[in-house]
Amino acid sequence: MTSQAKIELNQLTKVFFKRNESVEAIKNISLTIDEGEFVCLLGPSGCGKTTLLRILAGLETPSTGNFQINQENADNPLQSMVFQERGVIPWMTVKDNVAFGLRMRHLPTRVIKERTAYYLKKVGLENFANLYPKELSGGMKQRVSIARAFANDPEILLMDEPFAALDEQNKFILQEELLNIWQETKKTVLFITHSIDEAMLLSDRILLMSAQPGQIIKEKKINLPRPRTMEDVRSNEEMAKEFVDIWQHLQTEVQGSRTQ
């Protein structure tokens, strides 16, 4: 990993207005994420994690502040976003879903075929290429979303709890597959999760957010060597201490939000 900044946020604030009321979703977030870094956002429900991702994805505009994604290759899209669910296009086959972004960029047919086939194989879907989403399990649909995101070769990946709706077995499998692809591509990833275990397994750094309005109030660097497994995380004494500290942070923020 280099020390070159890939994502820079400066005093980002987002206020939503509805009728005569206003809600401050995030407040004064300043943050730098390095090229190739895997960062997890962790905080209580409603703290503005998804709002922050949507701003970086260009789906929302900040009320104040600014951000920059430092683009290395002008031919690549700035970002791809993987949602918790409903990320696949129902009337397209698995193969066409994965190729969608590449076709939208009007890349050569040979490149589209090669890159689509490569990422279908990476996520274990090469034998399901001609099926439609209604024929897939939830885990397989998320594999499609991940393959499409990486195939499109974005500058950064934004992932909004992509494994939250899956059972534990599928979740562990997809976490491992995601890490294998990330190790190879070294994409810059900003990943939302509610799971402390997941954050410790995946990330280089965990950013802990406050209750609404969301602010980043603490960060945790995960120094466990890669490649790592969930067994490594759960059996490590230092990680066990960090788990308790993060859990206490979340409990404090949740309780604080209820007394406001």
Beta strands, then each sheet from edge to edge (+ up, - down):
strand 1: 5-18
strand 2: 21-34
strand 3: 38-42
strand 4: 64-69
strand 5: 79-82
strand 6: 156-160
strand 7: 188-193
strand 8: 205-209
strand 9: 216-221
sheet 1: 2+ 1- 4+
sheet 2: 5+ 6+ 7+ 3+ 8+ 9-
end
